[in-house]
Amino acid sequence: MQQTAGRTAGKRRDREAGFERLMADIAARLGCEIEDVEAVLGVSQGFDPVGVGARDLAECLALQLKAKD
């Protein structure tokens, strides 16, 4: 059980690191700051349907719950 939890946590960290690298690459290609890319991502996450700009299922569900309130 602990091995499975460890692998899951490791995969999530790898995925998050991958998103950070992707966002840094986008910022470099556009010649802007990573904060600007994150701001655009935040705007896109407000589009319909709710969760469309999410980076993964957990973020999608969190956005949907936030919108429900």
KAMOHU-V231326 format. One record per backbone hydrogen bond with DSSP energy under -1.0 kcal/mol. CO is the residue of the C=O (numbers start at 1). NH is the residue of the N-H. E is the energy in kcal/mol with one decimal. If there is no record, write none. Layout:
co=CO nh=NH e=E
co=CO nh=NH e=E
//
This chain:
co=1 nh=5 e=-2.3
co=2 nh=6 e=-2.5
co=3 nh=7 e=-2.6
co=4 nh=8 e=-2.5
co=5 nh=9 e=-2.5
co=6 nh=10 e=-2.4
co=7 nh=11 e=-2.6
co=8 nh=12 e=-2.2
co=9 nh=13 e=-2.4
co=10 nh=14 e=-2.4
co=11 nh=15 e=-2.6
co=12 nh=16 e=-2.7
co=13 nh=17 e=-2.6
co=14 nh=18 e=-2.2
co=15 nh=19 e=-2.2
co=16 nh=20 e=-2.2
co=17 nh=21 e=-2.4
co=18 nh=22 e=-2.5
co=19 nh=23 e=-2.9
co=20 nh=24 e=-2.4
co=21 nh=25 e=-2.4
co=22 nh=26 e=-2.6
co=23 nh=27 e=-2.4
co=24 nh=28 e=-2.4
co=25 nh=29 e=-2.6
co=26 nh=30 e=-2.2
co=27 nh=31 e=-1.2
co=27 nh=32 e=-2.4
co=33 nh=37 e=-1.3
co=34 nh=38 e=-2.5
co=35 nh=39 e=-2.0
co=36 nh=40 e=-2.1
co=37 nh=41 e=-2.3
co=38 nh=42 e=-2.4
co=39 nh=43 e=-2.0
co=40 nh=44 e=-2.7
co=41 nh=45 e=-1.8
co=43 nh=46 e=-1.7
co=44 nh=47 e=-1.4
co=49 nh=52 e=-1.9
co=51 nh=54 e=-1.8
co=56 nh=60 e=-2.4
co=57 nh=61 e=-2.7
co=58 nh=62 e=-2.2
co=59 nh=63 e=-2.5
co=60 nh=64 e=-2.1
co=61 nh=65 e=-2.4
co=62 nh=66 e=-2.4
co=63 nh=67 e=-2.3
co=64 nh=68 e=-1.5
co=65 nh=69 e=-1.1
//
